[in-house]
Amino acid sequence: MNILNIIGLIANIIGTIILAFSISGYIKSMRLAIDGHELFIVSYLTPHKPVVQVTGTDEHMNRDEKKYSIFTWIGIIFVISGFTCQLSSHIF
């Protein structure tokens, strides 16, 4: 096997792992915001319980979006460079 092919495979694996962790972190923050809104809806629809209001979910979402978008771009760069290495190993 060509060394560029091996480097490409390793870069693809690293990029995929980085992408998986960044997307799972962002989805976790989205799920938290949705749960907060569901809690508000459930507490609003039950008249015998007090209404629970959840605020600040958009701030958490924006913070996590900024944090995880950096890791997403790093993962994309690894995947593209891995693909480029594999493609160039077959060409040369």
C-alpha positions as CSV (number, residue, x, y, z in Angstrom):
1,M,0.0,0.0,0.0
2,N,1.1,3.5,-0.7
3,I,1.9,5.7,2.3
4,L,-0.5,8.4,1.1
5,N,-3.3,6.0,1.2
6,I,-2.6,5.1,4.8
7,I,-2.3,8.8,5.8
8,G,-5.6,9.4,4.0
9,L,-7.3,6.7,5.9
10,I,-6.0,7.9,9.2
11,A,-7.0,11.5,8.4
12,N,-10.5,10.3,7.5
13,I,-10.9,8.4,10.7
14,I,-9.7,11.4,12.8
15,G,-12.0,13.7,10.9
16,T,-15.0,11.5,11.3
17,I,-14.5,11.1,15.0
18,I,-14.1,14.9,15.4
19,L,-17.3,15.5,13.4
20,A,-19.2,12.9,15.4
21,F,-18.3,14.5,18.7
22,S,-19.0,18.0,17.5
23,I,-22.4,17.2,16.1
24,S,-23.4,15.1,19.2
25,G,-22.5,18.1,21.5
26,Y,-24.6,20.5,19.5
27,I,-27.5,18.1,19.4
28,K,-27.3,17.7,23.1
29,S,-27.7,21.4,23.6
30,M,-30.6,21.4,21.1
31,R,-32.3,18.6,23.0
32,L,-31.9,20.6,26.3
33,A,-33.6,23.6,24.7
34,I,-36.4,21.5,23.4
35,D,-36.9,19.8,26.8
36,G,-37.1,23.3,28.4
37,H,-39.8,24.4,25.9
38,E,-41.7,21.1,26.4
39,L,-41.6,21.7,30.2
40,F,-43.2,25.2,29.6
41,I,-45.9,23.8,27.4
42,V,-46.8,20.9,29.8
43,S,-46.8,23.2,32.8
44,Y,-49.0,25.7,30.9
45,L,-51.5,23.1,29.9
46,T,-52.0,21.7,33.4
47,P,-54.0,24.3,35.4
48,H,-53.4,22.9,38.8
49,K,-49.6,23.2,38.6
50,P,-47.6,26.5,38.5
51,V,-46.4,27.6,35.1
52,V,-42.6,27.1,34.7
53,Q,-40.9,29.5,32.4
54,V,-37.5,28.6,30.9
55,T,-35.4,31.4,29.6
56,G,-31.9,31.7,28.2
57,T,-32.0,28.7,25.9
58,D,-31.1,30.8,22.8
59,E,-27.9,32.0,24.6
60,H,-26.9,28.4,25.3
61,M,-27.6,27.4,21.7
62,N,-25.6,30.3,20.3
63,R,-22.6,29.6,22.6
64,D,-22.6,25.9,21.7
65,E,-23.1,26.6,18.0
66,K,-19.9,28.8,18.1
67,K,-18.0,26.3,20.1
68,Y,-18.9,23.2,18.1
69,S,-18.7,24.9,14.7
70,I,-14.9,25.3,15.1
71,F,-14.6,21.5,15.7
72,T,-16.9,20.8,12.8
73,W,-14.7,22.8,10.4
74,I,-11.6,21.0,11.8
75,G,-13.3,17.6,11.1
76,I,-14.3,18.7,7.6
77,I,-10.7,19.7,6.9
78,F,-9.4,16.4,8.1
79,V,-11.9,14.5,6.0
80,I,-11.2,16.5,2.8
81,S,-7.4,16.2,3.3
82,G,-7.8,12.4,3.8
83,F,-9.8,12.2,0.7
84,T,-7.2,14.2,-1.2
85,C,-4.4,12.0,0.1
86,Q,-6.2,8.8,-1.0
87,L,-7.0,10.3,-4.4
88,S,-3.5,11.4,-5.0
89,S,-2.2,8.0,-3.9
90,H,-4.2,6.4,-6.8
91,I,-3.1,9.1,-9.3
92,F,0.6,9.0,-8.6
